[in-house]
Amino acid sequence: MYDFVLNSSFFYVALTLAAFGLGVLIQKKCKLAIFNPLLLATIFIMAFLLLTGIPNENYQAGCQALTWLLTPATICLSISFYQQFQKLKKHLPVICIGVVAGTIASLGSVYLLCMAFGVDESITASLLPKSVTTAIGVALSQEFGGIAAITTAVIVITGVLGSIIGPVLCKILRLKDPIAQGVAFGTAAHVIGTTKAAQMSELAGAVSSFSLTFAGLVTSILMSVLAQFI
């Protein structure tokens, strides 16, 4: 029985969905941003694997079906942008400039900190795509010699922190324009930040959806340049 569970894709997918569902229930009950369902699900699954002694490799292999859905799920984010396209058309140049500036700031700060602390090449490549969605970030990390597990972890942490700190910074900096909010959340905190932006306003969510997609493209180009110096 244990061997069946150990190698069952159905079990690992069910475990992942159950952990995320429990995280959603906890967030609804506590109503605190820190109780992000994705973060809670990660903690629950890590605890379960440690307690049962199931190798992480088995879990990763069993969840390939969910991993394959990351790319189409990311593409579906463009729907909200399409619905708001007429409102955003005249602001596209400004949005694109904001995303490029934010992406340069993200990659530049990570690269300089890694150089300052003497971080090795594989870890640097793993940390650089921290602000893009997982489907893009993991692919970039692996292409440039990074470690996929570390990249996934920092992407989740970045998104959760962005969704928690972002609204506070918007209040402190008096950032009330939904387009500016969308650019900030989409560029800095990818899908998780976009979820928070969508809660703030439909327009902010649409801009954030476009921003995270465009940020992924810009990150891919800039990482190809930075790879020459790592």
C-alpha positions in Angstrom: 0.0 0.0 0.0 2.8 2.4 0.9 4.6 1.7 -2.3 1.4 2.4 -4.3 1.0 5.8 -2.5 4.7 6.6 -2.9 4.5 6.3 -6.7 0.9 7.5 -7.2 0.5 10.8 -9.2 -3.2 10.9 -8.1 -2.2 11.0 -4.5 0.3 13.8 -4.9 -2.1 15.9 -7.0 -4.9 15.3 -4.4 -2.5 16.2 -1.6 -1.6 19.5 -3.3 -5.2 20.5 -4.0 -6.2 19.6 -0.4 -3.3 21.6 1.1 -4.3 24.6 -1.1 -7.9 24.2 -0.2 -7.1 24.2 3.5 -5.0 27.3 3.0 -7.9 29.1 1.3 -10.2 28.2 4.3 -7.6 29.5 6.8 -7.2 32.8 4.9 -11.0 33.3 4.7 -11.3 32.7 8.4 -8.3 34.8 9.5 -8.6 37.5 6.8 -4.9 38.3 7.0 -2.7 38.7 3.9 0.2 36.8 5.5 -2.0 33.6 5.5 -1.6 33.3 1.7 -3.1 30.0 0.5 0.0 29.3 -1.7 2.4 29.9 1.2 0.3 27.8 3.6 0.0 25.0 1.1 3.8 24.9 0.7 4.3 24.7 4.4 1.7 22.0 4.8 3.2 19.8 2.1 6.8 20.3 3.4 5.6 19.2 6.8 3.8 16.2 5.4 6.8 15.1 3.4 9.1 15.5 6.4 6.8 13.5 8.7 6.2 10.7 6.3 9.7 10.5 4.9 8.5 10.7 1.3 11.3 12.0 -1.0 10.7 15.4 -2.6 11.7 13.9 -5.9 8.7 11.6 -5.7 6.4 14.5 -5.0 7.8 16.6 -7.8 7.4 13.7 -10.3 3.9 13.0 -9.1 2.8 16.7 -9.7 4.0 16.9 -13.3 0.4 17.1 -14.4 -0.1 20.3 -12.3 3.3 21.7 -13.5 2.2 21.3 -17.2 -0.8 23.6 -16.4 1.3 26.5 -15.3 1.9 27.8 -18.8 -1.7 27.8 -20.0 -2.8 29.2 -16.7 -0.4 32.1 -17.2 -1.6 32.7 -20.7 -5.2 32.9 -19.4 -4.3 36.0 -17.4 -4.4 37.9 -20.7 -8.2 37.6 -20.7 -8.7 40.4 -18.2 -6.3 42.6 -20.2 -8.3 42.0 -23.4 -11.5 42.9 -21.6 -9.9 46.3 -20.5 -7.9 46.9 -23.7 -9.9 49.9 -24.8 -9.3 51.7 -21.5 -5.6 50.8 -21.5 -4.7 51.4 -25.2 -3.6 55.0 -24.7 -1.6 54.1 -21.6 0.4 51.2 -23.2 3.7 53.2 -23.8 3.7 54.3 -20.1 2.9 50.9 -18.9 5.7 49.3 -21.0 8.2 51.9 -19.8 7.2 51.2 -16.2 7.6 47.5 -16.6 11.0 47.8 -18.2 12.2 50.1 -15.4 10.9 47.8 -12.7 12.5 44.7 -14.3 15.8 46.5 -14.7 15.6 47.5 -11.0 14.8 43.9 -9.9 17.5 42.2 -11.9 20.1 44.9 -11.2 19.6 44.8 -7.5 19.7 41.0 -7.3 22.8 40.8 -9.5 24.7 43.5 -7.6 23.8 42.0 -4.2 25.0 38.6 -5.4 28.2 40.0 -6.6 28.7 42.0 -3.4 28.2 38.9 -1.2 30.2 36.5 -3.5 27.3 34.3 -4.3 28.1 31.5 -6.8 26.9 31.4 -10.4 24.1 28.8 -9.9 22.6 30.6 -7.0 22.7 33.9 -8.8 21.0 32.4 -11.8 18.4 30.9 -9.4 17.6 34.3 -7.8 17.5 36.6 -10.8 14.0 35.6 -12.1 12.4 36.1 -8.6 9.8 38.5 -9.8 8.4 36.6 -12.8 5.8 33.9 -12.8 6.9 30.4 -12.0 6.4 29.0 -15.6 8.9 31.6 -17.0 11.2 31.8 -13.9 11.9 28.1 -13.6 12.6 27.8 -17.4 15.0 30.8 -17.3 16.7 29.5 -14.2 17.4 26.1 -15.7 18.5 27.5 -19.0 21.2 29.6 -17.3 22.4 27.0 -14.8 20.2 27.8 -11.8 18.4 25.4 -9.4 14.7 25.1 -10.1 13.7 24.4 -6.5 15.4 27.6 -5.2 13.9 29.6 -8.0 10.4 28.3 -7.2 10.9 29.1 -3.5 12.1 32.7 -4.1 9.3 33.3 -6.6 6.7 32.2 -4.1 8.3 34.3 -1.3 8.5 37.4 -3.6 4.9 37.1 -4.6 3.6 36.6 -1.0 5.7 39.5 0.3 4.5 41.7 -2.6 0.9 41.0 -1.9 1.4 41.8 1.8 3.6 44.8 1.6 2.3 46.2 -1.7 -1.0 47.6 -0.4 0.8 49.2 2.6 3.4 50.9 0.3 0.6 52.1 -2.0 -0.9 53.9 1.0 2.4 55.3 2.3 3.4 56.5 -1.2 -0.2 57.6 -2.0 -0.2 55.5 -5.1 -3.9 55.6 -5.9 -3.9 55.3 -9.7 -5.0 51.8 -10.7 -2.7 51.7 -13.7 0.3 52.5 -11.6 -0.8 50.0 -9.0 -1.2 47.3 -11.7 2.3 47.9 -13.1 3.8 47.8 -9.6 2.1 44.5 -8.6 2.5 42.7 -11.9 6.2 43.6 -12.4 7.3 43.0 -8.8 5.0 40.2 -7.5 3.9 38.3 -10.7 0.7 36.2 -10.4 0.2 36.4 -6.6 0.6 40.2 -6.8 -1.9 40.3 -9.7 -4.4 38.5 -7.5 -4.1 41.3 -4.9 -4.2 44.0 -7.6 -7.5 42.5 -9.0 -8.9 42.7 -5.5 -8.1 46.4 -5.4 -9.8 47.1 -8.8 -10.6 45.4 -12.1 -8.5 47.9 -14.0 -5.5 47.4 -11.7 -5.8 43.6 -12.2 -5.9 43.9 -16.0 -2.8 46.1 -16.0 -1.0 43.7 -13.6 -1.9 40.8 -15.9 -0.2 42.5 -18.9 2.7 43.7 -16.8 3.6 40.3 -15.5 3.5 38.9 -19.0 5.6 41.7 -20.4 8.0 41.5 -17.5 8.6 37.9 -18.2 9.6 38.8 -21.8 11.9 41.6 -20.7 13.4 39.4 -18.0 14.2 36.8 -20.6 16.0 39.3 -22.8 17.9 41.0 -19.9 19.0 37.7 -18.3 20.6 36.7 -21.6 22.7 39.8 -21.4 23.5 39.3 -17.7 24.5 35.7 -18.3 27.6 37.0 -20.0 28.8 38.6 -16.7 27.8 35.9 -14.2 
